Amino acid sequence: MTKIRAAITAVGHWVPEERLTNGDFERMVDTTDEWIRTRTGIVERRILRNGATSDLAANAILETLKNRGIPPSEIDLIIVATVTPDMFFPSTACLVQERIGAKNAWGFDLSAACSGFPFALVTGAQFIESGTCKKVVVVGADKMSSITDYTERNNSILFGDAGGAVLLEPSADSSSGIIDHILHCDGSGEKALHMRGGGSLNPPTHETVDKKMHFIFQDGKTVFKAAVVGMADVSAEIMERNHLGGKDVDWLVPHQANLRIIDATAQRMGLDGSKVMINIDRYGNTTAATIPLCLSEWWQSGKLRKGQTIVMASFGAGYTWGAVLMKWTAEDAR
Ligand code: COA
């Protein structure tokens, strides 16, 4: 029997209009445009002033469905990858389901921080491959500005808000769609990257607010060292075990946390810089949205074409990290 593969048949994204530039940060904290550009590659990010993660997700999904030409009622399952849900419950997936009128869908949120999109994509693919669902929407959306402390300079300059989505459908072509994945987590990374306030360990109190426990904490140097090794290793491993060299891969779609981490990964994969999707300069780190945001922009501009071989790679809080190998299946943008 032919194995059913899960294939991406449409992609879309949504970002808010408002920009927060390096120049703005020069006025807010003790930093410079030069430091931010050279240490991270970031020039500006988008900020959602009014609204929540469900707005980012819903708009990205509607764009995706428009690109596929189908109504929300055809969706079977919605998976929202996020660390900034609108609220603890109900899930952002439920809020999005209602908002877009996906009356036949069930859904849930998935928490894997910057690896949220690959984790959710692989999860969604299982429902397609098992024959349980015919149309699964996977959306990565984060309003990082809601958990960012804009009075300090170490982390505030890194993050932005965005949503990106894909539609997964079955494909009988065994050489297309999602071909392989490697996913990892290592909870010892919690010490270096976390937001400890607000959950059952530290329910919100005046003290947790005063101690800034509802903001992202990151020991940047420690995370940097782990990310550089983790993302490069897993990308090289997925290529090796599928007998691929640099010339066989059309695009690396890396999580956009730091340009130096991306460069190190591409180098390890033997990839020319022209084959790496990079938009960190315009959006910063949008956590679960970075990868689908890249896919959508590259598809829209006609650079990402049907039949191309893609490796997506991520590293984030947990630690969580992984790589997904796929052949791009969406029809080319018109
Ligand atoms: N502007 C100016 N100086 C800054 C600054 C800023 N915005 N932020 C930090 N600095 C200073 C530090 O205080 C430090 O000064 P010191 O040497 O006098 O102590 C110096 O710059 C170097 O800081 P450091 O933290 O070592 O910088 P870095 O080169 O490691 O870059 C990050 C910091 C956060 C950009 C980098 O560590 C990083 O990208 N980490 C990984 C992020 C990641 O992948 N996260 C995973 C997913 S979220």
Boltz pocket constraint, residues with backbone or C-beta under 6 A from the ligand:
constraints:
  - pocket:
      binder: B
      contacts: [[A, 30], [A, 31], [A, 32], [A, 35], [A, 36], [A, 39], [A, 40], [A, 114], [A, 153], [A, 154], [A, 157], [A, 219], [A, 220], [A, 221], [A, 222], [A, 223], [A, 224], [A, 227], [A, 257], [A, 258], [A, 261], [A, 285], [A, 315], [A, 316], [A, 317]]
      max_distance: 6.0
